Structure formats: C-alpha cells, structure tokens
Amino acid sequence: MPFIQPAGLFVATTESHYLGQELTIAYQLPGSTARHEFQGLVVWINPLGASGGRPAGIGVKIITDASTHKHHIESLLSRELASGDLTCTM
C-alpha cells in the first residue's frame, strides 16, 4: 500500500477491526523459515462484501522498523511480478 507512509500492508481477514486499532502482526514470507513481527495501526478497512469484489481485510500502517519490513515484503513482491497469480497489491 504505497500511499501509507513509511510503509503499509494489506491483511486479508474477515475478523472485525476498527480504524486506529493497534495490532501486532507476524508474517513469514514464502520460501523463508524466518518469522517477522511488527506493530501496526489499522488505517483502512475493506468490509466483508465490499463493492467491486474487493477482498475483506485491513490496511495496516507499519509502525516498528518499517524500512526493514518494507524491504522484506518488496523483495518478495519483486520476484512475484512475473507470476500470473492474483494479489491484493496496490
């Protein structure tokens, strides 16, 4: 989510969240055994049944160590650009 500075991530979920909610997010990138964790803030909500067939989920602003997490995620996405798989990237 490039419009969220310094970095943001869309998390597909049907769980209920609210704007401004603080979360701890843990993720593991495909092909890696390392588990990464950051503190984030909910800044965007796509509710279940959103128009245009958009997936339910939340946009999370990465608060802790944003540049490191942004680098990890962007490295993965750059490898996926040639893939025909669907993503929720913006």
Phi, psi and omega per residue, in radians:
M1 nan 1.482 -2.993
P2 -1.147 -0.305 -3.134
F3 -1.421 -0.094 3.075
I4 -1.724 2.064 -3.082
Q5 -1.889 2.453 0.076
P6 -1.382 -0.380 3.127
A7 -2.805 2.634 3.119
G8 -2.544 2.855 -3.080
L9 -2.522 2.388 3.023
F10 -1.552 2.282 3.118
V11 -2.057 1.973 3.107
A12 -1.218 2.166 -3.135
T13 -2.811 2.628 3.031
T14 -1.853 0.021 3.081
E15 -1.216 2.648 -3.125
S16 -1.412 2.267 3.093
H17 -2.396 2.907 3.109
Y18 -2.304 2.681 3.126
L19 -1.042 2.383 -3.141
G20 1.529 -0.088 3.138
Q21 -1.165 2.344 3.068
E22 -1.593 2.366 -3.099
L23 -2.323 2.723 2.906
T24 -1.872 2.119 -3.102
I25 -1.943 2.293 3.040
A26 -2.062 2.421 3.130
Y27 -2.515 2.735 3.063
Q28 -2.316 2.148 -3.107
L29 -1.358 2.546 3.099
P30 -0.981 2.406 3.116
G31 1.445 0.077 -3.118
S32 -2.200 2.610 3.059
T33 -1.731 -0.139 -3.118
A34 -1.316 2.408 3.081
R35 -1.860 2.269 -3.117
H36 -1.986 2.609 -3.111
E37 -2.479 2.487 3.078
F38 -2.575 2.795 3.015
Q39 -1.597 2.409 -3.125
G40 -2.453 2.991 -3.100
L41 -2.275 2.227 3.135
V42 -1.232 2.095 -3.118
V43 -2.137 -0.045 -3.083
W44 -2.685 2.439 3.099
I45 -2.329 2.197 2.935
N46 -1.844 1.877 -3.116
P47 -1.268 2.839 3.045
L48 -1.022 2.288 -3.122
G49 1.443 0.370 3.138
A50 -1.034 2.606 -3.130
S51 -1.105 2.733 3.094
G52 1.283 0.215 3.121
G53 1.232 0.297 3.128
R54 -1.165 2.479 -3.122
P55 -1.233 2.565 3.060
A56 -1.165 2.450 3.109
G57 2.913 -3.005 -3.088
I58 -2.299 2.587 2.966
G59 -1.668 2.212 -3.077
V60 -2.053 2.179 3.031
K61 -1.397 2.197 3.137
I62 -1.377 2.125 -3.081
I63 -1.690 -0.834 -3.052
T64 -1.640 2.266 3.080
D65 0.867 0.829 -3.034
A66 -0.998 -0.709 -3.075
S67 -1.143 -0.650 3.119
T68 -1.161 -0.808 -3.130
H69 -1.167 -0.691 3.099
K70 -1.047 -0.758 3.130
H71 -1.087 -0.812 3.123
H72 -1.006 -0.847 -3.062
I73 -1.205 -0.766 3.140
E74 -1.154 -0.584 3.084
S75 -1.084 -0.765 3.100
L76 -1.108 -0.829 -3.090
L77 -1.109 -0.623 -3.140
S78 -1.113 -0.566 3.090
R79 -1.280 -0.434 -3.076
E80 -1.545 -0.108 -3.080
L81 -1.009 -0.625 -3.114
A82 -1.408 -0.146 -3.097
S83 -1.357 2.619 3.065
G84 -1.578 0.042 -3.129
D85 -1.179 2.521 3.083
L86 -1.306 2.499 3.091
T87 -2.327 2.997 3.070
C88 -1.908 0.593 -3.114
T89 -1.493 2.717 3.107
M90 -2.136 nan nan
